[in-house]
């Protein structure tokens, strides 16, 4: 059983560990996740919650610091696994949404569209999804993306160019007659 002095000694030890290692643990988590400072702070808080709960398992200095890095490593790995599962779920939901809105061209068309989308830069893909899939206006998409409606229009044009270039060459008959003059379509 612990006496009253044991609790304060444990609290002082935890506080010293927290003060001495917070910056190093924060930097470690930041380097391994690349997340924003708020998300990193949440993960670091998780590390110290584990340390607080398991005070009795913390080895004496200098191994206590290494023990804390081990906890941080496991929390970062758990965070990555959660993030990867979330991305997989989002991908599955997008695939289901695409199949529900299929216009009769069948799975090969969906595969071509997904392949074309995968080739786009993430910013271009996002503007396409917001305006076309989610039905947002340029102003609405601009609000979501934190840019101007003109920037959305430019990104949308840039995103659509490679997608429509291949499609138009396969599906649109030539507008020029064999002699080079424009034909009447």
Secondary structure, 3 states (H helix, E strand, C coil): CCCHHHHHHHHHHHHHHHHHHHHHHHHHHHHHHCCCHHHHHHHHHHHHHHHHHCHHHCCCCCHHHHHHHHHHHHHHHHHHHHHHHHHHHHHHHHHHHHHHCCCCCCHHHHHHHHHHHHHCCHHHHHHHHHHHHCCCCHHHHHHHHCCCHHHHHHHHHHHHHHHHHHHHHHHCCCCECCCCCECCC
